[in-house]
Amino acid sequence: TMDKVYIDKTAHVDSRSQIGEGTRVWINAQVRENVVIGKNCSISKDVYIDKNVSIGDNCKIQNGVSIYDGVTIESDVFIGPNVTFTNDKLPRAFNTDWKISKTKICNGASVGANSTLVCGIVIGEYAMVAAGSVVTKDVEPYSLVMGNPARHRYFVDKDGRRVNNEEK
């Protein structure tokens, strides 16, 4: 039902991709082949979505985000401006035989602006990654992590509010 989808005239969406009803794809966004994007998402200005990426319903992908092959984003996820995903554990320009390392962002999670997510990790449901963090390992559900490397600070509830006074 691409007739119930808004695609800005400057965006490029490959015809082999599927976009759910109510989703908006904004200025200069690119959606490559075999991408699946759910309902009621916002794909903001200058977003790049590589081939085979899957994004659930009700997601907000903010300006300047690049989401690479091997990334799965479940529903109700917030990805802040200029978040960087990776998909190669051992990047070398001359390696022609590299393998994709998968990354999964679970339901309800939020990733703050300018964070970097090293591939091969899972961000648990309703977890929060503070702005500017470098995430190098899995983040447990309902955990707020921050820093470089990102470390657990405390647990949050479904709304992102701190649930106790524990601090690590």
Salt bridges, closest charged atoms under 4 A:
ASP14 OD1 - ARG16 NE 2.90
GLU33 OE2 - ARG32 NH2 2.97
ASP46 OD2 - LYS45 NZ 2.65
ASP50 OD1 - ARG32 NH1 2.97
ASP69 OD2 - LYS51 NZ 3.77
GLU74 OE2 - LYS104 NZ 3.34
ASP97 OD1 - LYS99 NZ 3.49
ASP159 OD2 - ARG161 NH1 3.46
GLU166 OE2 - HIS152 NE2 3.34
GLU167 OE2 - ARG153 NH2 2.27
GLU167 OE1 - ARG162 NH2 3.10
